[in-house]
Amino acid sequence: MRAEAFELPEHLKEKLSKAKKLEWITILYLVTVVVIMYLVMGSSQAMKTAWLEDALSMVPAISFLIASRIYNKKPTRKFQYGFHRVFSIAFLTGSVALFGMGLFLLVDSAITLIKAEHATIGTMVLFGKQIWMGWIMIAALIYSSLPAMYLGYKKLPLAKKLHNKILYTDANAQKADYMTGFAAMVGILGLGMGWWWADASAALFISFSVLKDGYTNLKDAVEDLMDRKPLHIEDDKPDELVEKVESFVKSWDWVKNAKARFREEGQVYFGDVQVIVKSGTGVSKSIEIGLEKLHEFHWKIYDVTIMPVNEIKDYSEKQS
């Protein structure tokens, strides 16, 4: 077990610093979006749904900033493995909030559609001219979508480099934010053409999108906390680093065979490596040297145990 505080490599400290700045910008930007959307949403169900989604989208950014102040604290007597899982907890918190809001929006939109409630969009006088409020709403939706897309694209590569799932989820959601805006715009234009059902249908589409993302993220967060094997954050493929560690250990001159097993603790990996030791090896000294080599092998390999065994046990032999 490692007792020192966790330090990212220098090149990743710069990435983390950039990610923090982008999240602060995201929060400030979303505050303006929420205010503007609230002022112009009127009785439109699609605007209300988009507004709630924008308000909720601040949760991942806030969670990331809080977690990034805690994750690298030195282990204590009470928390002897450190605080790395704070990122997993933040990911779970954001996922639960997203899933819960998706359910609420789905039910709310469905009830509006079933009741056949006819929303109306009025007009306002601006600079002496009468303007349909729908155009103001569409302008607000463009403002809520395009900068968010840009922020998402900027954060995505940082999330992959840092292996940070809450940052990746936040970035991916913002990258696809145009879908919410486009759906709400279609609903508003539909209302303007006299299609009363267009607004609630657009809201229903948005709520399905929120619910789907919430379910996917919640499933991933729970599986991570259940010590699932490490996966790439952008897909469900196993991280090749585990196999690389195993091959690296097998290359040591005092090791006959080896099997590695890891789990994710936030950004880093905890695990163990079973080794069959060659006869005549000074086991204690070899393990000490081996642990140092593993800690230097990759920054993600944070806490690892090397276990001398007589026979390798493959716990994942019959499971994916």
C-alpha positions in Angstrom: 0.0 0.0 0.0 1.3 3.4 -0.9 1.3 6.0 1.8 2.4 9.1 -0.1 0.1 11.6 -1.7 -0.7 11.0 -5.4 1.0 13.2 -8.0 0.1 13.2 -11.6 3.0 13.3 -14.1 4.0 16.9 -15.0 2.4 16.8 -18.5 -0.9 15.7 -17.0 -0.8 18.3 -14.3 -1.1 20.9 -17.1 -4.0 18.9 -18.6 -5.8 18.9 -15.3 -5.2 22.6 -14.9 -6.8 23.3 -18.3 -9.7 21.0 -17.4 -10.4 23.0 -14.2 -10.3 26.3 -16.1 -12.7 24.9 -18.7 -15.1 23.7 -16.0 -15.1 27.1 -14.3 -15.9 28.7 -17.7 -18.6 26.1 -18.2 -20.3 26.9 -14.9 -20.2 30.7 -15.5 -21.5 30.2 -19.0 -24.3 27.9 -17.9 -25.4 30.3 -15.2 -26.0 32.9 -18.0 -27.8 30.2 -20.1 -30.1 29.2 -17.3 -31.0 32.9 -16.5 -31.7 33.7 -20.2 -33.6 30.5 -20.9 -35.8 31.1 -17.8 -36.6 34.7 -18.9 -37.7 33.7 -22.4 -39.2 30.1 -22.0 -42.8 31.3 -21.5 -45.2 28.3 -21.5 -43.2 26.2 -24.0 -42.7 22.6 -22.7 -39.7 22.1 -24.9 -38.0 25.3 -23.6 -38.8 24.2 -20.0 -37.2 20.8 -20.6 -34.1 22.4 -22.3 -33.9 24.8 -19.4 -33.9 22.1 -16.8 -31.3 20.1 -18.7 -29.0 23.1 -18.9 -29.4 23.7 -15.1 -28.7 20.0 -14.5 -25.6 20.1 -16.7 -23.8 22.2 -14.1 -23.7 19.1 -11.7 -20.8 17.3 -13.5 -18.7 20.4 -13.7 -19.2 21.2 -10.0 -18.6 17.6 -9.0 -15.4 17.5 -11.0 -14.1 20.7 -9.4 -14.9 19.4 -5.9 -13.4 16.0 -6.6 -10.2 17.5 -8.1 -9.5 19.2 -4.8 -9.8 15.9 -2.8 -8.5 13.0 -5.0 -4.8 13.5 -4.4 -4.8 14.0 -0.6 -2.4 11.8 1.4 -3.9 8.6 2.8 -5.0 8.8 6.4 -5.6 6.2 9.2 -9.3 6.3 8.4 -8.8 6.3 4.6 -5.7 4.1 4.1 -6.1 3.7 0.4 -6.4 7.4 -0.3 -9.2 9.4 -1.8 -9.1 8.4 -5.4 -12.6 7.1 -5.5 -14.0 10.6 -5.0 -14.1 10.8 -8.8 -16.1 7.6 -9.0 -18.5 9.0 -6.3 -18.8 12.3 -8.3 -19.5 10.3 -11.4 -22.2 8.3 -9.6 -23.8 11.5 -8.2 -24.0 13.2 -11.6 -25.4 10.0 -13.1 -28.1 9.7 -10.5 -29.1 13.4 -11.0 -29.2 13.0 -14.7 -31.2 9.7 -14.6 -33.7 11.2 -12.0 -34.2 14.4 -14.1 -34.7 12.3 -17.2 -37.5 10.4 -15.5 -39.1 13.5 -14.3 -38.9 15.2 -17.7 -40.2 12.1 -19.5 -43.3 11.9 -17.2 -43.9 15.6 -17.3 -43.7 15.8 -21.1 -45.9 12.7 -21.5 -48.6 14.1 -19.3 -48.5 17.4 -21.2 -48.9 15.5 -24.5 -51.7 13.2 -23.2 -53.6 16.2 -21.8 -53.3 17.9 -25.1 -52.2 21.2 -23.4 -51.9 23.9 -26.0 -48.9 26.1 -25.3 -48.9 29.6 -26.8 -46.0 31.8 -27.8 -46.8 35.5 -27.6 -45.0 38.6 -29.0 -43.0 41.4 -27.5 -42.1 44.9 -28.6 -38.4 45.4 -29.1 -37.0 48.7 -30.4 -40.4 49.8 -31.4 -41.1 46.6 -33.4 -43.4 43.7 -32.6 -41.4 40.4 -32.5 -42.6 36.9 -32.1 -41.2 35.4 -28.9 -40.4 32.2 -30.8 -37.4 33.9 -32.5 -36.1 35.1 -29.1 -36.4 31.6 -27.8 -34.5 30.2 -30.8 -31.8 32.7 -30.3 -31.5 31.7 -26.7 -31.3 28.0 -27.7 -28.5 28.8 -30.2 -26.6 30.5 -27.3 -27.2 27.5 -25.1 -25.9 25.1 -27.8 -23.0 26.4 -29.8 -20.6 27.5 -27.0 -21.5 24.3 -25.1 -20.4 22.2 -28.2 -17.1 24.1 -28.3 -16.4 23.5 -24.6 -17.3 19.8 -25.1 -14.8 19.4 -27.9 -12.1 21.2 -25.9 -12.6 19.0 -22.8 -12.9 15.6 -24.6 -9.2 15.1 -25.3 -8.3 16.2 -21.8 -10.7 13.7 -20.3 -9.2 10.9 -22.3 -5.6 11.8 -21.3 -6.6 12.1 -17.6 -8.8 8.9 -17.7 -11.5 10.9 -16.0 -15.0 9.6 -16.5 -17.0 12.5 -15.1 -15.0 14.9 -17.2 -15.5 12.7 -20.3 -19.3 12.4 -19.6 -19.6 16.2 -19.2 -17.6 16.8 -22.4 -19.5 14.3 -24.4 -22.9 15.6 -23.2 -21.9 19.2 -24.2 -20.5 18.1 -27.5 -23.9 16.6 -28.4 -25.8 19.6 -26.9 -26.9 20.7 -30.3 -29.4 17.9 -30.4 -31.3 19.3 -27.4 -31.3 22.8 -28.9 -32.3 21.6 -32.4 -35.2 19.5 -30.9 -36.5 22.5 -28.9 -36.2 24.8 -32.0 -38.3 22.3 -34.0 -40.9 22.3 -31.2 -41.1 26.1 -31.1 -41.4 26.4 -34.9 -44.1 23.7 -34.8 -46.1 25.8 -32.3 -45.7 28.8 -34.6 -47.2 26.8 -37.4 -50.2 25.8 -35.2 -49.0 22.2 -34.4 -49.9 22.2 -30.7 -48.3 18.7 -30.2 -44.9 19.7 -31.6 -43.7 21.5 -28.5 -44.5 18.6 -26.1 -43.1 16.0 -28.6 -39.8 17.9 -28.7 -39.8 17.9 -24.9 -40.4 14.2 -25.0 -37.5 13.7 -27.3 -35.2 15.7 -25.1 -36.3 13.8 -22.0 -35.6 10.4 -23.7 -32.1 11.7 -24.6 -31.5 12.8 -21.0 -32.8 9.5 -19.6 -30.7 7.4 -22.0 -27.5 9.3 -21.0 -28.5 9.0 -17.3 -29.0 5.3 -17.5 -25.8 4.6 -19.4 -23.7 6.7 -17.0 -25.4 5.3 -13.9 -24.7 1.7 -15.1 -21.1 2.5 -15.7 -20.7 4.3 -12.3 -22.3 1.3 -10.4 -20.1 -1.2 -12.3 -17.0 0.8 -11.5 -17.8 0.8 -7.8 -18.4 -3.0 -8.1 -14.7 -3.3 -9.1 -15.3 -4.0 -12.8 -12.1 -4.5 -14.8 -10.6 -1.3 -16.3 -12.2 -0.1 -19.5 -11.5 2.7 -21.9 -13.6 5.7 -21.1 -14.8 6.2 -24.7 -16.0 2.5 -25.2 -16.5 -0.8 -23.4 -13.2 -2.3 -24.6 -10.7 -3.5 -21.9 -7.8 -1.2 -21.2 -4.7 -2.8 -22.8 -2.6 -1.5 -19.9 -3.5 -4.5 -17.8 -2.1 -6.9 -20.4 1.0 -4.7 -20.8 1.6 -4.9 -17.1 1.2 -8.7 -17.2 3.7 -9.0 -20.1 6.1 -6.6 -18.3 6.1 -8.7 -15.1 6.6 -11.9 -17.2 9.7 -10.4 -18.7 11.5 -10.2 -15.3 14.2 -12.8 -15.0 13.0 -14.2 -11.7 9.4 -14.7 -12.8 8.2 -18.0 -14.4 4.6 -16.8 -15.0 2.3 -14.0 -14.0 -1.3 -12.9 -14.0 -2.5 -9.3 -13.4 -5.8 -8.1 -12.0 -6.8 -4.5 -11.6 -9.8 -2.3 -10.7 -10.5 1.4 -11.2 -10.3 3.8 -8.3 -11.2 7.0 -10.0 -8.4 7.9 -12.4 -6.0 5.2 -11.2 -5.8 1.4 -10.9 -5.5 -0.7 -7.8 -4.8 -4.5 -8.1 -2.6 -7.4 -7.7 -0.2 -9.5 -9.7 0.2 -13.3 -9.1 3.7 -14.5 -9.8 5.3 -18.0 -9.9 8.8 -17.4 -8.7 11.8 -19.2 -10.1 13.8 -21.3 -7.5 16.7 -19.6 -5.8 15.1 -16.1 -6.0 15.4 -13.7 -3.0 11.6 -13.2 -2.9 11.3 -10.2 -0.6 14.0 -8.1 -2.3 12.7 -9.0 -5.8 9.2 -8.0 -4.9 10.4 -4.6 -3.5 12.3 -3.9 -6.7 9.3 -5.2 -8.8 6.9 -2.9 -7.0 9.1 0.1 -7.8 9.3 -0.9 -11.4 5.5 -1.2 -11.6 5.0 2.2 -10.0 7.3 3.7 -12.7 5.7 1.7 -15.5 2.6 3.9 -15.9 1.0 6.6 -13.8 -2.3 4.8 -13.6 -0.7 1.9 -11.7 -1.0 3.4 -8.3 -1.4 0.6 -5.7 -0.4 -2.9 -6.6 0.4 -6.1 -4.7 2.8 -8.8 -6.0 1.7 -12.2 -4.7 4.0 -15.2 -5.0 1.9 -18.3 -5.7 2.4 -21.9 -6.6 -0.4 -21.9 -9.2 -1.9 -19.0 -11.2 -5.6 -18.6 -10.7 -7.5 -16.9 -13.5 -10.6 -15.5 -11.8 -12.0 -14.1 -15.1 -11.5 -17.3 -17.1 -15.2 -18.0 -17.8 -16.5 -14.4 -17.7 -16.2 -11.4 -19.9 
